[in-house]
């Protein structure tokens, strides 16, 4: 069954990101909790079985990425799109799937972290680009590598649409993209 509001809040309270908010005034926390619960009420029927585990595992980047997935899912549902609940196959498929009149639109959600290192193939690389922009580029490249794997393994079809949902909220130079 659907976890209760108390369960979701207690689960989230153990996360790294939520712990960062603990020192802030209650006036900051209440809207955060309410937004999480609103998103969960929309997205829960479509959430993969490991969704709450990803939300509460203590990994800050995964927490933010998972909240981004839930937010994007809620927005699509509210806009009238037909989200498809994916079967549990160890999460080896994109985060969201939308039925567009029989054609699938796959969305892979990514929340690049501005602290991600500029390391490619295990080696430090020097680039003439802002590190935060490079972080976005690397995030997209990683998701493109995943798409190729999913195509090869017939997880997504060659005629399916594929979108990388890049959340640049914490990237200071996002407007430069």
Buried (B, 14 or more C-beta within 10 A) or exposed (E): EEEEBEEBBEBBBEBBBBEEBEEEEEEEBEEBBEBBEEBBEBBBEBBBEEBBEBBBBEBBBBBBBBBBBBBBBBEBBEEEBEBBEBEEEEBEBBBBBBEEEEEBBBBBBBBBBBEBEBEEEEEEEEEEEEEBBBBBBBBBEBBEEBBEEBBEEEBBEEEBEBBBBBBBEBBEEBEEE
